[in-house]
Amino acid sequence: MWLLSLALVLLLQLSAAQNVSYDHRSLILNGKRRILLSGSVHYPRATPEMWPGIIQKAKEGGLDVIETYVFWDRHEPSPGQYYFEGRYDLVKFVKLVQQAGLLMNLRIGPYVCAEWNLGGFPIWLRDIPHIVFRTDNEPFKKYMQSFLTKIVNMMKEENLFASQGGPIILAQVENEYGNVDSHYGEAGVRYINWAAEMAQAQNTGVPWIMCAQSKVPEYIIDTCNGMYCDGWNPILYKKPTMWTESYTGWFTYYGWPIPHRPVEDIAFAVARFFERGGSFHNYYMYFGGTNFGRTSGGPYVASSYDYDAPLDEYGMQHLPKWGHLKDLHETLKLGEEVILSSEGQHSELGPNQEAHVYSYGNGCVAFLANVDSMNDTVVEFRNVSYSLPAWSVSILLDCKTVAFNSAKVKSQSAVVSMSPSKSTLSWTSFDEPVGISGSSFKAKQLLEQMETTKDTSDYLWYTTSVEATGTGSTWLSIESMRDVVHIFVNGQFQSSWHTSKSVLYNSVEAPITLAPGSNTIALLSATVGLQNFGAFIETWSAGLSGSLILKGLPGGDQNLSKQEWTYQVGLKGEDLKLFTVEGSRSVNWSAVSTEKPLTWYMTEFDAPPGDDPVALDLASMGKGQAWVNGQSIGRYWPAYKAADSVCPESCDYRGSYDQNKCLTGCGQSSQRWYHVPRSWMKPRGNLLVLFEETGGDPSSIDFVTRSTNVICARVYESHPASVKLWCPGEKQVISQIRFASLGNPEGSCGSFKEGSCHTNDLSNTVEKACVGQRSCSLAPDFTISACPGVREKFLAVEALCSS
């Protein structure tokens, strides 16, 4: 009987198996060409409790595929010892994608970049004798092959490749090697060929890809990464045109403003890609999430990895970005068969305007593009006039009627609120000892930090003694440091220094105060994530290096570099695990002293009521780390504020985008709010612990909840459609219409006001259709308002959602 059951299971798996092949137009699934819309979701940047909701919202947003990297450093924390639990339960994540009816692109790498610590390489890999990363180096290839094979075999054992009936239709080996291959010469060429052959020999039954790497073997699909990939083509005609990293925004650095990418520009880039022959497109990121713990790389990458993505750091729809792209996806899917069954016919419509037309059977799809970055225009296409805003693409599903325009956002927008919970937190503190307080060792040189700490902690103490015969102006000269150093003399804080994202290594000239006689100099070096990109990243150093000279002494300068130093890896509080319930009971906590460096703070709190996402407001703190119930929510650094001179007054979507174009938050903390997952909290009696490096005021710390209460929509006369409003919260309904105007209203969501042309009594009509409903839809009648002299009329509606 059991043999019969086993045979039945195998038969069902075979019947569900998908054949994945490709030609020059697209990937082919079970004999059918497909337009595939994909989004990056990195499983460790969310909790397992968040995964189903994120995946479902991605599906509702029109995605077919979820893409993720695989994070070697977390899965193999020591050689041959593997970890696949909690946020790192890769199999569970892939199965949830499958259960949602979506497909997967598994980017095994194992180099990931991803603004992840050391690019995803385990720190122990640096210690392998004679190793050189990402080149024709036998030690590296041995460990790389071992890990990649481990992941492939795990997927095979769970029948997760499409050839086995699973969701994985693509796998990736290496990552963006074309950005660094020139540094490795012929050894790099041999390495890429080896990596391709090694991957292909895994017999996954699905195609392998390499992104941002044109020098690939014939059986590997090369793909594009970038802000724009229209006009890019694979090296061989027989391969499909695929875009594996289409940037929805950019990541945030501490000390830098927050990047944003307008959805009109993203939609333009995506529409242009499909207009010019593309067939597979992946948003990087679709959900960015959070760099919990010490996982962020960079260095200087913030704990928030929101990325201005369609789903925000907390898993909520980022509106109107999510909705406008959903509208684009629906339009592309309606034209899928026609687009992929023919070659686009190109024609010029003007100096910066063009058309691509796809015809098949009785079907016809046209893309009309205006690539002028300044001027709107009207074009003639098949004897019909079409208005084309600057930097936009219109899609005509029947080659007559505009179904979508990338610059005309008619999907819902919203105002997101961070509401203080007004918690009353009772704090206590514990002073971290300055200098050596535990296990230590000595060396007559300055040691490199990563080699010394093995990245078990951000922190490394360097201490030494010096003699002074008098008083006077004395300063400490450090030739090179990275990322942060806090300077103490005789237990007294002197100053803190840090480098930046644009200057990774810098010198220090720090004034210090010495007492007559023996003095103890203690330097606390702190990393803020390890280098995640570039060639030979295994050789990049951290901590203090070069000469370290004491200047201004009566007897002349004293070189401290070669004298005896005592070292301690990490902090006493880390060793005692003060951030856990058990560890917090191992010391006596005292009354709080504010603005004091090297201080641990502890309090208990109750979870904010409701289901809305929760964050910790740390605006009053300096720099450090935070834990909730023993779980690290990441590094914080609100004291490092962005420059106040590089943010534009407004953001124009028109013209090529880069990460410095549309910045906000100048003069403010790069990150104020730090995500605390609901699943990490109990209803009552939660433990919150902070380690503060530079000094802050915990009395102003509060929990906030994130919600969307104000929603808005607008519809244009040139692209008529129904106004659709919906409350994002499952328990919310539309409780009030705060604004409704047809004509030329001014402002944006949350601040609309009537323009020079306004139709009266429209609010009553909208209220009757929408109030009391979770969602509503109504079709505007643009004929009821003449609006002489107004170039284009539109309807704007603003509503309030309440529970």
N, C-alpha and C positions, 0 to 999 in steps of 0.2 A: 504493500500500500504506500509506504513512504517513497519507494521508487517512482510510483505513479504520480504522487504529489510533486516530487522534485521535477519530474519531466514536465508537468503542467506549468510549474513556475518558470522553467527555462523557456517553454513555448511562449508564455505570455511576454517574457522579456524580449524574446526575439521578434515577436509581432509588434512590440512597441518601439523597437529600434529604429533610429532615423539614419538614413544614408545622407552624409554631408559631403558634397562635392562643390565644384565651382567652375565657372567659365569667366570670360572677360567682363560679363555684365553683373554677376552677383554670386553670392553663395547659393547653392541649390540644395534644398532640403526635401528629401524624398521625391526628387525629380522636378520640383517646382522652384523657380527663381523667386527670391524673396528680398524685398526691402526690409532691412532689419534696423530697428532703432534701439539703441543700447544706452545704459547708464552705469557709471561707476558707483559702487557702494562697497566700502571697505568694512568688512565685518567687525574688526577690532575697534573701529571708531564709533561703535554703538554697542548697546547691551543686547544679549539674546532676546530679552523681552521687547526690545524695539524693532527687531528684525522683521517680524511679520507685517507690522504697520508700514514700515518703510517700503518693503517689497510690494505691498498692495497699492500704495500710493504711486509707486513707479509704474505699476501695471495700469492703474486708472489714468496716469498721465500719458499713456500710449506707448510704453516701452514693450519691446519683445524680449530683450536680453538684459541680464545683469552682468556687469563686469567687476571682477575683483582681482587685486594682487594677492599673493600668498606670502606671508611674513616669516621668513626663515628664522630671524633672530628670536622670535617668540615661540616658534614651534620646535626649535632645537636649541634650547638655552645652554646646553653643554653637549659635546660630541656624543652622538648616539642616544641621547636622552631627549624624548619627545614630549610635547605638551599640546593637547588639542581639547582643552576644556574651557568653559565659560565663554568669554568673548572670542576665544581662539578655536571654537568648535567648528572647524571648517566644514565637516561633513553635514552637520546640522544645518548650517547656513545654505549649502548647496541644495539640500533636500527641501528646505523651505521655498527656495526659488522654484524648484520643480513642482511642489504642491500648488504654487500660485499659477502654474501653467506658463511659466517663463523659461527662457533658455539662458545659458551661461557661457561667458568667455572667461576661462580660467588662466590668468596671467601668472604663471609659476615663477618666471624670471630665472633664478631667484633674486637677482638685483631688482629692486623696485623703485628706487629714488623716492617718490611719493612724499617728500618732506618728512620722511620717517628716519628715526635714529640710525645712522650709519648706512642709510639706503636699504635697510632690511638685512644687512649682513650681521651674523652673530659676532659679538666682540671677540670670542675665543678664536675665531678664524684668523685674526691678525697674528696670533701666537704660533701658528703652524710654521715650522722651520722652512725657510726658503720660499715662502708663499708670495705670490703676486696676484692680486685680484684681476679677474676679467681679461685674461690673456692666455697665451699658450704656455701654461704653467701647470705641471703635473699635480702638485699638491692641491691647487685650487680646483682643477678639473675633477679630481677625485671626490672632493667634498661636495662640489656643485652637483655632480652626477648622482651622488648618493642621496642628496636631499630631493632633487627633482624626481628621481625614481621612487622615493618614499611617497611623495604626494601622488604621483600617477598610480601607484599600486593601491593606495588608499581609495582613490576614486574608482578604480577597477573593482576592488573588493565590494564596494557598495553599488556597483552597476550604474555609475553616474555619468559615464560618457554616452553621447548620443548613440553610438554604435551598439550600446548595451541597453538602450531604452532610457537613458538618463538625459539631463538637460544640457550637458557640456558639449557645445558644438564647435568650440575653438579652444586651443591652448596656445600659450605664448612662452617662448624661451628667450632669455636675455631681455633687454629693455633699453631702448634709445641708445644703442651702441654707436650709431652714426654720429652722436654728439662728441664722442671721445676717441673714435677709432684711429684718428690720425696720430694720437699719442703713442699708440702701440705698434704701429708699423706692420710689417709682415707677420709678426707674431699675433697681432690682432686679427688679421685675415684668417690665419690658420685656426685661431680660437673660434671665430664665428662659424667656420665650416664644421669644426668639430662639434660645436654646440647644436647645430642644425642636424647633423647626422645622429648625434646622441638622442636628441628629442624624437626624431623620426623613428628611431629603432625601438621606441617605447610601445609602438603598435597600439595607439589609442583609438584608431579608427576615425579620427577627426583631423582636420587640417591644423598645422602649426603655423603661427605667425611670428614675425619680428617687426617691431614698430620703430619708426625713425631710423631705419637701417636699410639702405638700398643694396648693399653688397651681400645678397643672400642667395643660397642655392635655388635651383629651379623649383624644387618641391616645397619651398617655404613661401608664404604670402608676405610680401613687404607692405607695410601700412604707414599712413601719415599721422603725425601728431602736430598740432599747432592751432593758432587762433583761426586760421583760414586754410582750407585744403581744396578749394575749388581750383580745378586746373591741374592738380597733382595726379599723377598716374603711376602705377606700379612699373617696375623695370621691364616686365614682360607683358605683352598684350593679353595673354591668355589668363591673366589673374584679375580678379575683381578689384575695383577701386574702393578701399576701405579706410576709414578715419577712426583711429582708436583713441585719440585724446583730443576732444573738441572742448576747449576751456570755457566753462560757464562763468568764470570769474577768475579769482586768483587767491592765494593763501595770504594770511596776515603774518607780518613780522612784528615782534615787539619793537616799539620805538618808531613805528611807521604807520601812516594812515591806512584805512581799510579800503581795499580795492572793490570796485563794483563794475559789472559789465552789463550794459543795458540789454534787455531782452530783444529789442528791435534789431540790435547788431548780431546777437546770437542767431536769431531766426533768419536774418539775411545770410549769414555765413552757411547755415545748414541748408537753406533753400538753394543757394548757389551751388553747393556741393552736389545735391541731387540733380539740379538743372544740368550740370556738366558731367554727368555720368556716374556719380557715386551711388553706392547701394547699401553699404553698412556704415552706420554712424554711431559713435559712442560719446556721450557727454562725460567729461572729466571736470568736475564731479557732478553726479546727479543728486547724491547726498554726501556731504563732506564729513559731518560729525565732529568728534572731539578727539584730541590727542591726550587721552587719559594717561596718568602716570608720567613716566619719563620717555614716552615714545616719540615725541616730536624731534625732528632733525633740524636741518638748516645749516648752521645753528641759528638761533633767535626766532624760530617758527613758534607762533603762539599756540596755546592749548586749544583754542578754537580753530577748527578746520572747516568752518562754515562754507568757505569758497564761493559765497554768493550763489549757491547752487539752487536748483528748482525746489529741492527739499532742504530746509534750513538745518542748522546744527542740531536742533531738537526733534527733527523729523516732521515738522509742520510744512505745509505747502507755502512756498515763497511766491507770493502773488504780486504782480500778474505773470511772473516768469513761468511758473508751472503751467498755468492755464493757456498762455499764448503758445507755448511749445506744444501743448496737448492739441490745440487747434491745428498747428502745422502738421503734427503726426497724423491726425485723422485725415487731413487733406492728402498727404502723401500716400497713405494706405488706400484711399479711394482710387488713386491713379496708378497703383502698383503694377498691375498686369500690363497696362499700356506702356508705362515707362520702361519696364524691364524687357518687353518683347520687341523693342525696336531701338534703333540708334537715333539720337537726337539730331534734328536738322537745325543748323544754326543760321540765323540771319541778323543783319544789322538793322536797328530801328532808329538810330541816331548816333551822334559822336560818342556817347557813353551809355548807349542803350542797345539791348540785344534781345533776341528771342531764341529759345530752344523748343522745338516742337517734336513731340513723340506721337506717332500714329500706329495703331494696330487694330485690324478689323474695322469695326465701326467706331472705335474709341479714338480720342484725341486729347492730349494734355499739353498745355503750353506754359512755359515759364517766361515771363517778361521781366527783364532786369534793368534797373537804372543804377549804374555803378558810379554816377556822379555824386560826390560827397557833399555837394552844396545845394544843388538846384533841383527842385521838383520839375516835372515835365509832363507833357501829354504826348503819347505815341500813337501812331496809326498801325493797327495790326488786323489784317484781313478786313479792311475797310471799316473798322470800328475804332473809335478813339478811347484810349485808356489813360487815366491819370496815374502817374507813377511818382510817388514821393522819392526824394533823394535817398540813395543808399537803400534801395528796397527791391524786393522781388514779389511779383504777383503770380499766383498759380491759377490757371484756368483749366478746370477739369474737363470741360467740353470744348476747349479752345475758343470759348465765347464769354463765359460768365466767370467773374473773379470769385474764387472760393476762398482765397487767403492772400493777404498782403503782409509782408514781414514788418512793415512800419506802422500798420494800423492795428493797435492792440485793442481788441474788443472783449477780451476775457476780463474776469473780475480782478480788481486790485484790492489792497487791504492795508490797514494800519495795525501794526503789531504793538502791543503794550507789554511793558515789563512792570508789573504791579508789586510794590513792596508788601511783604506780609506783616510788617511792623512787629517783628519778633522782639521779645525782650530776652536778650541773651546775657547770661551771667558768666563772665570770663574769669579764668585763673591763668597763671603763667608759670613757666619754668625757664630758668636761664641756662642756655647752652654754654658749657664751659669754653672759655677762650683758650685755644691751643690744645695741647696733648692732654687727653683725659682717659684714654684707654690703650688698647694695643697699638704699639708704635714700632718704628725701626729707624735706623740712622744711615745716612749716606753722605759722603763728602762731595756732593754735586747736586745740581737742580734736576730733579727727575721729571720726565714727561708724564703728564697726568693720566692719559688713557692706559699707558703701559703699567702704571702704578695701581690705579683703582680698578682696572678691568671693567670700568663702567658700572660697578656695583653701587656707586653713589655719585651724585653731582659734585661732591665735596672732597677736597684734599687739603689737609693742614701742612704747611711748611713752617717750621719754627727753628730759630737759632738764637744764639746769645752774642752780644757785642759789648765792649767796654767803652765808656765815655768818660772823659776827664773833666768836662765842663759843660756849660750850656751854650746855646747859640742856634743859629739857623742850620738845621740839618734836614736833609731830604733823602728819600730812597729812590734810586733810579733803576727801573726794571726795563731791560732792553726789549723784551717781547712778552706779551701775555694775551690769553684768550680763554674765556669769554668775560669773566668777572673776577676781581680780586678785592677782598676786604682786608685792610691793613690795621693791625693792632700792635701797640707797644706797651709792654708791662700790663697787659690785660685791658688797656684803654683803647677805645676805638679812635682811629685816626682819620681814615677816609675810605671810600669805595670807588672803584674804577671799573669801567666796562668798555668793550669794543662795540661794534655794531654790525648789522647785516652787510654794510658796504665796506667796512674796514674790519676784517676778521682778526687781524693781529695788530697790536699797537704797543707803543712804549708808554711807560708811566714815570712821571716825575712827581713824587708825593712828599709834601712836607711832613715831617714827623717830629715828635718831642721826645728826647732822650733825657734820662736822669743821670747824674754823676754815678759812676760805678757800673755794675753789670745790668744790662737791659735784655729783655726777651722780646724779640720780634716774631710775631705770629702772622702768617699770611694765609687766609682762607681763599683758595681758588675754587671757583664754581663753574661748571659747564652748563650751557643752555642748549643741549642737543648736540649730537655729533654730525659732522659733515655727511650730507646725503647725496651729493652729486659731484661730478668731476672725475678726472682720471686719477688713478693711484690713491683713492681716498683712504686706503689702509695706512698710508704714510703721513697723513695730515695729523698734526700734533695739537695738544691742548695743554692748558696750564701755563706755567712760567718757563721761559727758556732764555738762552743767551746770558749776558752778564747781569749781575745784580750788585749794584754799587751803592755804598753809603757815602754820601757827599756832605761836605761842610764840617767835618771833624777837625779839631785843632791840629791833629797830626797829619792831616791829608786824607784823601779818599781811601775807603777800604773796600776791596772787592770781596763780597760775601759768597760769590758763586761756588767757590771750591772749598769753603769751610764746611764744618760738619752741620748737617741739617737733620732734624728729627721730623718724621712724617707720621701722619695718622690718616687713614682712609675713612671718610665718612664722619658722622657726628655721633656724639654720645646718645642723643635722642633717637637717632636711627637705630643704633645698636640695641637700645632698650625697647624699641618699637612703641614709642610713646603715642603713636597714632592709632594703636589698637586699644580695645577696652582693657585687656590684661596688662599691656605695657604701660598704659596711663596710670595704673594703680601702683607702679613700682617706684614712683618718686612723690615727693611732697610738692604740691602746687601752691603758689603764693598769690597774693593780691596782684592785680594787673598793673604793670608800669608801661606806659605808652611810649612810642617813638624810640624804642630801645632796640639796638641790633641784637641778633642772635638770641631770639626769644621764641619759645614755644607757647602757644595759646591753646586753651581747651575750653569747650563749653558743651552743654547738652541742649538739644532742641527737639521740638515736635515737627513732624512733616507738615508743610502748608496744606490746608484742606483742599479737596478737589482732585481733578485729574490732569490739570494743566502742567506742562513741563516746568521744572524748577531750576533756578540758578542761584548762585551765591554772589552777592554784590560786594566786591572787594575793593571798591574805589578808594577807601581810606587806608589801604595797606601799601607797603613798599614792594618787596620782592620776596618770593619764597615758594612753598609748596603747601597743598591743602589735602586733607583726607576726611572722608565721611565714613564712619563705621569701618575704618581700616582700609577703605578703598581710596586710592589716589585719584583726585579729580584733575590733577596736573600741576604744572608750574604756574605761578601767577607773577605778574610784574606790572601792575597798574601805575607805578611811579615813573616808568619809562614812557614818557608821553611823545606823541608824534610832533614833528615840526609843524608850525602853524602857518606855513607860507606856500604849501604846494597843492592845496585843495581848490578846485575850480568852484565858482559860484553855482554853476549848473553843469550838467553832463549832457553833451550832445552825442547822440548815438551815431551820428553820421561820420563816416571816415574810419580808417583802420584803427582797431583797438589794440592797446597794450596795457599792461598792468599798472602803468602810471597815469592813465588818462582820466579816470573817473574816481578820484579818491575822496573819502569823507573822513571826518573825525580828526582834522588837524588841530593840534594843540591839546588833544585829549589822550586819555589812556588808550593804547591799542586794543586792550581787552579789559573790560570792567566786570562783565558777568561770566561766571564759570559754571558750566552745566553740572547739575547733580541729578543723575538718573533716579527716577521714582523707585525703581526696583532695588536701589541701594539703601533705601530708607524704610524704617519701621514707622507706624503711626506715631509712636511716642518714644522718648528716651534715646535719641540718636546722638552719637558722638561726633563732634566736629573738632579737628585739631589742625592748627596751622604752625608751620615753622617760618618765622619772619627773619629775613637776613639783615635788612637795613633799617627797619623801624617803621611802625605804623600804629594806627589807632583802631583796635578791634571793636570799640564801643559803637562805631558807626556801621559795622557789618550787618547785613540783613539778607534774608532770603527773598527772592522775587519769583513770581509766576509769570509765565509767558502765555499770552492769549491774543486772539484776533477778534476784536469786537466791532470794528468799523470796516465795512466792505463797500466797494464802489464798482461801477461799471460804466463804460461809455461805448456808444455805437455811432459810426460815421455814416453820413448820407451816401458817400461814394462806395461804401462797403456795408450795405444794410444787412442787419441781422437782428434777431431777438436779443433784448437785454436779459441776461441771466444772472441772477443773484443767488448765492447759497452761503449758509453759515458753516464755517469749517468744523465747529464743535458738534459732536454727535447729539448733545443735549441742548443746543442753541436753536432759537428761532428768531426771525426778523421781528424786532419789537418796535422799530421806528424808522420812518423815512426822513432823513435829516436834510436831504437836498434832492431836487429833481428839476432839471432845466433842459429844454430843447432850444437850441440856438447856437450861441457861441460862449458858453460858460467858461470861466477862468479858474485857474488854480489846479490843484491835484487832490487826490484822495485825502480826506481829512481837513481840507481847506478850500473846498469849492466855493465859488460865489458867482452870482449872475453876471453875464456879460452885457454888451450893448443890445443884444437881441435875446428875448426871453419869452417863452410861452407860459402864460398864466394857468393856474389850476392843474398843473400836471402832477403835483404831489398827491392830490386826492386819488387820481387814477392809479398811481403806483402803490399807494397805501392799500387800496382795496384788493389789489392783486397779490400783495406780498406780506403784509403784516400778519403775524401769527403763523407763517409758514417757514419751514427750514429753507426752502428754495422756491423761486418763482421765476417766471419768464413772461415777457410781454414785448410785442412788436411795435416800435415807434412809428408814428405817421408823420413823416417829414413835411408833408404838404400843409400841415396846420400852421406852420410858421414860415412867413415869406423871407424875413431877414435880408432885406436889400443891402447889397454891398458886402455881405458875408461870403467869403470864398467857399467855405464848406460848413454846413451845419452838422451838429452832433448832439446826441442826448447824453447827459451825465447824471448818474443817480448815486446817492450815498445813503447807506442804511446802517442801522445799529443792530447787532446781534446780541441777544441776552439768553442766559440759561433760565 
